[in-house]
Amino acid sequence: MIRKLNHKGVSLIELLITVAIIGVVSPLIFSIFISGMHYYFGGTNYLDQQYKRQDVLRLIRRDVESARIITFIGEGEPDDPVVKYRSVKFSFNNDDTDYRIWRISENDGEGSLELSTDGINFTGRESSIVGLDFEHSYFAYYIDGSIEQLILNILPKENASLLNKGRNVHDVITTEFSVRYKDVVILE
């Protein structure tokens, strides 16, 4: 009588080959997963910044439309062909009791566009844009014949991280608001 051996187990060589294959494949899967997470969060941060810019521009557009008097507060270089203003005040009535001031300021080398409703306290992040290139972000007043415009130029600060380098905005974002039927005051 011939005795059959039981071959239902896994040999040591099969086990080592399986572990080696898992050892080679799992870092590849893990790196794909991690890079996907980085792209997702980088894209989400970029979109959040875009939505924040749109919200603030919507608020400024509403202020331009509602204001009776627009005051440019000069802090720019008089020799510059484009006079750059760092602050704009929107007065909603003639006695100047109801107003909002938007300013571009610099804190720790980073520019920000901020809102004040009392002229003293400027709000935090809920109605401001942080991370601007201060040198290239400003308000301007343009007049040519019957065309009168408030121009807002903002340039987001370049993100130097390797992950977000391709998502940087390299050109100034220019938004023009018509102020033709508004009283405009320029303070130097």
Phi and psi restraints in degrees (value plus and minus 20) as a CYANA .aco file:
   2 ILE   PHI    -115.7   -75.7
   2 ILE   PSI     112.7   152.7
   3 ARG   PHI    -114.6   -74.6
   3 ARG   PSI     110.2   150.2
   4 LYS   PHI    -111.0   -71.0
   4 LYS   PSI     117.5   157.5
   5 LEU   PHI    -106.2   -66.2
   5 LEU   PSI     129.0   169.0
   6 ASN   PHI    -104.8   -64.8
   6 ASN   PSI      95.0   135.0
   7 HIS   PHI    -129.6   -89.6
   7 HIS   PSI      15.5    55.5
   8 LYS   PHI    -107.7   -67.7
   8 LYS   PSI     -23.9    16.1
   9 GLY   PHI    -114.7   -74.7
   9 GLY   PSI    -198.5  -158.5
  10 VAL   PHI    -130.0   -90.0
  10 VAL   PSI     111.8   151.8
  11 SER   PHI     -98.5   -58.5
  11 SER   PSI     143.9   183.9
  12 LEU   PHI     -84.6   -44.6
  12 LEU   PSI     -56.3   -16.3
  13 ILE   PHI     -86.7   -46.7
  13 ILE   PSI     -62.8   -22.8
  14 GLU   PHI     -82.6   -42.6
  14 GLU   PSI     -60.8   -20.8
  15 LEU   PHI     -84.6   -44.6
  15 LEU   PSI     -63.1   -23.1
  16 LEU   PHI     -85.7   -45.7
  16 LEU   PSI     -58.7   -18.7
  17 ILE   PHI     -85.0   -45.0
  17 ILE   PSI     -62.5   -22.5
  18 THR   PHI     -82.9   -42.9
  18 THR   PSI     -64.4   -24.4
  19 VAL   PHI     -84.5   -44.5
  19 VAL   PSI     -59.4   -19.4
  20 ALA   PHI     -84.6   -44.6
  20 ALA   PSI     -62.0   -22.0
  21 ILE   PHI     -84.6   -44.6
  21 ILE   PSI     -64.5   -24.5
  22 ILE   PHI     -82.5   -42.5
  22 ILE   PSI     -59.3   -19.3
  23 GLY   PHI     -84.1   -44.1
  23 GLY   PSI     -50.6   -10.6
  24 VAL   PHI    -104.1   -64.1
  24 VAL   PSI     -60.1   -20.1
  25 VAL   PHI     -99.8   -59.8
  25 VAL   PSI     -57.4   -17.4
  26 SER   PHI     -83.6   -43.6
  26 SER   PSI     -59.9   -19.9
  27 PRO   PHI     -83.9   -43.9
  27 PRO   PSI     -53.7   -13.7
  28 LEU   PHI     -85.0   -45.0
  28 LEU   PSI     -65.6   -25.6
  29 ILE   PHI     -84.6   -44.6
  29 ILE   PSI     -61.6   -21.6
  30 PHE   PHI     -83.4   -43.4
  30 PHE   PSI     -63.3   -23.3
  31 SER   PHI     -86.6   -46.6
  31 SER   PSI     -56.7   -16.7
  32 ILE   PHI     -84.3   -44.3
  32 ILE   PSI     -62.8   -22.8
  33 PHE   PHI     -82.2   -42.2
  33 PHE   PSI     -66.3   -26.3
  34 ILE   PHI     -86.1   -46.1
  34 ILE   PSI     -63.3   -23.3
  35 SER   PHI     -85.0   -45.0
  35 SER   PSI     -56.1   -16.1
  36 GLY   PHI     -82.1   -42.1
  36 GLY   PSI     -61.0   -21.0
  37 MET   PHI     -84.8   -44.8
  37 MET   PSI     -61.6   -21.6
  38 HIS   PHI     -82.3   -42.3
  38 HIS   PSI     -64.7   -24.7
  39 TYR   PHI     -84.5   -44.5
  39 TYR   PSI     -59.2   -19.2
  40 TYR   PHI     -83.0   -43.0
  40 TYR   PSI     -70.8   -30.8
  41 PHE   PHI     -89.3   -49.3
  41 PHE   PSI     -56.3   -16.3
  42 GLY   PHI     -83.2   -43.2
  42 GLY   PSI     -63.8   -23.8
  43 GLY   PHI     -85.8   -45.8
  43 GLY   PSI     -58.6   -18.6
  44 THR   PHI     -84.9   -44.9
  44 THR   PSI     -63.5   -23.5
  45 ASN   PHI     -82.7   -42.7
  45 ASN   PSI     -61.7   -21.7
  46 TYR   PHI     -82.2   -42.2
  46 TYR   PSI     -64.3   -24.3
  47 LEU   PHI     -86.1   -46.1
  47 LEU   PSI     -58.7   -18.7
  48 ASP   PHI     -80.8   -40.8
  48 ASP   PSI     -61.1   -21.1
  49 GLN   PHI     -84.4   -44.4
  49 GLN   PSI     -61.2   -21.2
  50 GLN   PHI     -82.8   -42.8
  50 GLN   PSI     -64.0   -24.0
  51 TYR   PHI     -83.9   -43.9
  51 TYR   PSI     -59.1   -19.1
  52 LYS   PHI     -82.9   -42.9
  52 LYS   PSI     -63.7   -23.7
  53 ARG   PHI     -80.8   -40.8
  53 ARG   PSI     -63.7   -23.7
  54 GLN   PHI     -83.1   -43.1
  54 GLN   PSI     -60.8   -20.8
  55 ASP   PHI     -83.8   -43.8
  55 ASP   PSI     -64.5   -24.5
  56 VAL   PHI     -86.8   -46.8
  56 VAL   PSI     -61.4   -21.4
  57 LEU   PHI     -84.0   -44.0
  57 LEU   PSI     -54.4   -14.4
  58 ARG   PHI     -84.2   -44.2
  58 ARG   PSI     -62.1   -22.1
  59 LEU   PHI     -84.4   -44.4
  59 LEU   PSI     -61.7   -21.7
  60 ILE   PHI     -86.3   -46.3
  60 ILE   PSI     -60.9   -20.9
  61 ARG   PHI     -80.4   -40.4
  61 ARG   PSI     -61.5   -21.5
  62 ARG   PHI     -83.6   -43.6
  62 ARG   PSI     -60.5   -20.5
  63 ASP   PHI     -85.1   -45.1
  63 ASP   PSI     -60.3   -20.3
  64 VAL   PHI     -82.9   -42.9
  64 VAL   PSI     -63.5   -23.5
  65 GLU   PHI     -87.3   -47.3
  65 GLU   PSI     -54.9   -14.9
  66 SER   PHI    -107.8   -67.8
  66 SER   PSI     -40.0     0.0
  67 ALA   PHI     -92.8   -52.8
  67 ALA   PSI     126.0   166.0
  68 ARG   PHI    -116.6   -76.6
  68 ARG   PSI     -56.2   -16.2
  69 ILE   PHI    -146.7  -106.7
  69 ILE   PSI     112.0   152.0
  70 ILE   PHI    -137.0   -97.0
  70 ILE   PSI     102.1   142.1
  71 THR   PHI    -133.5   -93.5
  71 THR   PSI     102.0   142.0
  72 PHE   PHI    -112.3   -72.3
  72 PHE   PSI     105.2   145.2
  73 ILE   PHI    -122.8   -82.8
  73 ILE   PSI      91.4   131.4
  74 GLY   PHI    -100.0   -60.0
  74 GLY   PSI     109.0   149.0
  75 GLU   PHI    -159.8  -119.8
  75 GLU   PSI       0.3    40.3
  76 GLY   PHI    -116.1   -76.1
  76 GLY   PSI    -198.2  -158.2
  77 GLU   PHI    -105.2   -65.2
  77 GLU   PSI     103.4   143.4
  78 PRO   PHI     -87.4   -47.4
  78 PRO   PSI     -42.9    -2.9
  79 ASP   PHI    -101.2   -61.2
  79 ASP   PSI     -32.4     7.6
  80 ASP   PHI     -92.1   -52.1
  80 ASP   PSI     113.8   153.8
  81 PRO   PHI     -83.5   -43.5
  81 PRO   PSI     -49.0    -9.0
  82 VAL   PHI    -126.5   -86.5
  82 VAL   PSI      94.0   134.0
  83 VAL   PHI     -95.1   -55.1
  83 VAL   PSI     100.6   140.6
  84 LYS   PHI    -119.4   -79.4
  84 LYS   PSI     111.2   151.2
  85 TYR   PHI    -132.4   -92.4
  85 TYR   PSI     120.6   160.6
  86 ARG   PHI    -114.1   -74.1
  86 ARG   PSI     -35.0     5.0
  87 SER   PHI    -159.4  -119.4
  87 SER   PSI     126.3   166.3
  88 VAL   PHI    -154.9  -114.9
  88 VAL   PSI     111.8   151.8
  89 LYS   PHI    -129.8   -89.8
  89 LYS   PSI     108.9   148.9
  90 PHE   PHI    -128.2   -88.2
  90 PHE   PSI      92.8   132.8
  91 SER   PHI    -119.8   -79.8
  91 SER   PSI     110.9   150.9
  92 PHE   PHI    -117.9   -77.9
  92 PHE   PSI     -27.0    13.0
  93 ASN   PHI    -162.5  -122.5
  93 ASN   PSI     149.1   189.1
  94 ASN   PHI     -95.3   -55.3
  94 ASN   PSI     -43.2    -3.2
  95 ASP   PHI    -109.3   -69.3
  95 ASP   PSI     -14.1    25.9
  96 ASP   PHI      41.3    81.3
  96 ASP   PSI      13.1    53.1
  97 THR   PHI    -117.9   -77.9
  97 THR   PSI     -39.9     0.1
  98 ASP   PHI    -139.1   -99.1
  98 ASP   PSI      89.0   129.0
  99 TYR   PHI    -172.1  -132.1
  99 TYR   PSI     146.0   186.0
 100 ARG   PHI    -158.5  -118.5
 100 ARG   PSI     121.0   161.0
 101 ILE   PHI    -138.5   -98.5
 101 ILE   PSI     108.0   148.0
 102 TRP   PHI    -126.4   -86.4
 102 TRP   PSI     113.0   153.0
 103 ARG   PHI    -157.7  -117.7
 103 ARG   PSI     132.2   172.2
 104 ILE   PHI    -126.3   -86.3
 104 ILE   PSI      97.0   137.0
 105 SER   PHI    -143.3  -103.3
 105 SER   PSI     148.8   188.8
 106 GLU   PHI    -143.9  -103.9
 106 GLU   PSI     107.2   147.2
 107 ASN   PHI    -152.3  -112.3
 107 ASN   PSI     100.7   140.7
 108 ASP   PHI      34.7    74.7
 108 ASP   PSI      21.0    61.0
 109 GLY   PHI      58.2    98.2
 109 GLY   PSI     -15.0    25.0
 110 GLU   PHI    -141.1  -101.1
 110 GLU   PSI     109.3   149.3
 111 GLY   PHI    -103.9   -63.9
 111 GLY   PSI     134.9   174.9
 112 SER   PHI    -168.4  -128.4
 112 SER   PSI     129.4   169.4
 113 LEU   PHI    -124.2   -84.2
 113 LEU   PSI      98.4   138.4
 114 GLU   PHI    -146.6  -106.6
 114 GLU   PSI     140.1   180.1
 115 LEU   PHI    -137.9   -97.9
 115 LEU   PSI     120.0   160.0
 116 SER   PHI    -151.8  -111.8
 116 SER   PSI     116.0   156.0
 117 THR   PHI    -124.5   -84.5
 117 THR   PSI     -25.9    14.1
 118 ASP   PHI    -143.8  -103.8
 118 ASP   PSI     -20.4    19.6
 119 GLY   PHI      62.3   102.3
 119 GLY   PSI     -26.0    14.0
 120 ILE   PHI    -136.8   -96.8
 120 ILE   PSI     -75.2   -35.2
 121 ASN   PHI    -113.5   -73.5
 121 ASN   PSI     104.9   144.9
 122 PHE   PHI    -123.0   -83.0
 122 PHE   PSI     117.1   157.1
 123 THR   PHI     -89.4   -49.4
 123 THR   PSI     147.7   187.7
 124 GLY   PHI    -103.9   -63.9
 124 GLY   PSI    -165.8  -125.8
 125 ARG   PHI     -95.7   -55.7
 125 ARG   PSI     -33.5     6.5
 126 GLU   PHI     -88.9   -48.9
 126 GLU   PSI     -48.9    -8.9
 127 SER   PHI    -152.5  -112.5
 127 SER   PSI      26.0    66.0
 128 SER   PHI    -165.3  -125.3
 128 SER   PSI     142.3   182.3
 129 ILE   PHI    -134.8   -94.8
 129 ILE   PSI     103.9   143.9
 130 VAL   PHI    -128.9   -88.9
 130 VAL   PSI     143.4   183.4
 131 GLY   PHI      62.2   102.2
 131 GLY   PSI      21.1    61.1
 132 LEU   PHI    -122.5   -82.5
 132 LEU   PSI     133.4   173.4
 133 ASP   PHI     -99.8   -59.8
 133 ASP   PSI      87.7   127.7
 134 PHE   PHI     -80.6   -40.6
 134 PHE   PSI     -57.4   -17.4
 135 GLU   PHI     -87.4   -47.4
 135 GLU   PSI     -48.1    -8.1
 136 HIS   PHI    -128.5   -88.5
 136 HIS   PSI     -11.0    29.0
 137 SER   PHI    -135.3   -95.3
 137 SER   PSI     104.7   144.7
 138 TYR   PHI    -187.2  -147.2
 138 TYR   PSI     145.7   185.7
 139 PHE   PHI    -117.7   -77.7
 139 PHE   PSI     132.3   172.3
 140 ALA   PHI    -164.3  -124.3
 140 ALA   PSI     134.0   174.0
 141 TYR   PHI    -135.8   -95.8
 141 TYR   PSI     104.1   144.1
 142 TYR   PHI    -138.8   -98.8
 142 TYR   PSI     110.2   150.2
 143 ILE   PHI    -156.3  -116.3
 143 ILE   PSI     111.2   151.2
 144 ASP   PHI    -169.4  -129.4
 144 ASP   PSI      78.0   118.0
 145 GLY   PHI      47.3    87.3
 145 GLY   PSI    -140.0  -100.0
 146 SER   PHI    -109.6   -69.6
 146 SER   PSI     -20.7    19.3
 147 ILE   PHI    -113.0   -73.0
 147 ILE   PSI     100.9   140.9
 148 GLU   PHI    -148.1  -108.1
 148 GLU   PSI     105.3   145.3
 149 GLN   PHI    -156.9  -116.9
 149 GLN   PSI     123.5   163.5
 150 LEU   PHI    -114.6   -74.6
 150 LEU   PSI     107.0   147.0
 151 ILE   PHI    -135.0   -95.0
 151 ILE   PSI     109.5   149.5
 152 LEU   PHI    -134.1   -94.1
 152 LEU   PSI      98.1   138.1
 153 ASN   PHI    -130.3   -90.3
 153 ASN   PSI     104.9   144.9
 154 ILE   PHI    -152.6  -112.6
 154 ILE   PSI     122.5   162.5
 155 LEU   PHI    -150.2  -110.2
 155 LEU   PSI      91.0   131.0
 156 PRO   PHI     -81.0   -41.0
 156 PRO   PSI     122.3   162.3
 157 LYS   PHI     -85.7   -45.7
 157 LYS   PSI     120.8   160.8
 158 GLU   PHI     -89.6   -49.6
 158 GLU   PSI     111.4   151.4
 159 ASN   PHI    -106.1   -66.1
 159 ASN   PSI      96.5   136.5
 160 ALA   PHI    -106.7   -66.7
 160 ALA   PSI     -24.4    15.6
 161 SER   PHI     -87.4   -47.4
 161 SER   PSI     124.6   164.6
 162 LEU   PHI     -79.2   -39.2
 162 LEU   PSI     -55.2   -15.2
 163 LEU   PHI     -85.7   -45.7
 163 LEU   PSI     -60.5   -20.5
 164 ASN   PHI    -124.5   -84.5
 164 ASN   PSI     -11.0    29.0
 165 LYS   PHI     -77.7   -37.7
 165 LYS   PSI     -58.7   -18.7
 166 GLY   PHI     -94.9   -54.9
 166 GLY   PSI     -32.1     7.9
 167 ARG   PHI    -119.8   -79.8
 167 ARG   PSI      -8.7    31.3
 168 ASN   PHI     -95.3   -55.3
 168 ASN   PSI     125.2   165.2
 169 VAL   PHI    -110.3   -70.3
 169 VAL   PSI     101.5   141.5
 170 HIS   PHI    -120.7   -80.7
 170 HIS   PSI     -31.9     8.1
 171 ASP   PHI    -132.9   -92.9
 171 ASP   PSI     131.4   171.4
 172 VAL   PHI     -86.4   -46.4
 172 VAL   PSI     115.6   155.6
 173 ILE   PHI    -109.9   -69.9
 173 ILE   PSI      94.0   134.0
 174 THR   PHI    -127.6   -87.6
 174 THR   PSI     108.0   148.0
 175 THR   PHI    -145.0  -105.0
 175 THR   PSI     108.7   148.7
 176 GLU   PHI    -133.0   -93.0
 176 GLU   PSI     113.8   153.8
 177 PHE   PHI    -141.7  -101.7
 177 PHE   PSI     110.7   150.7
 178 SER   PHI     -94.3   -54.3
 178 SER   PSI     111.3   151.3
 179 VAL   PHI    -145.0  -105.0
 179 VAL   PSI       9.6    49.6
 180 ARG   PHI     -79.9   -39.9
 180 ARG   PSI     -59.6   -19.6
 181 TYR   PHI    -122.8   -82.8
 181 TYR   PSI       6.3    46.3
 182 LYS   PHI    -133.0   -93.0
 182 LYS   PSI     134.4   174.4
 183 ASP   PHI    -101.4   -61.4
 183 ASP   PSI     104.2   144.2
 184 VAL   PHI    -132.9   -92.9
 184 VAL   PSI     110.3   150.3
 185 VAL   PHI    -142.2  -102.2
 185 VAL   PSI     116.9   156.9
 186 ILE   PHI    -138.7   -98.7
 186 ILE   PSI      99.6   139.6
 187 LEU   PHI    -126.4   -86.4
 187 LEU   PSI     107.5   147.5
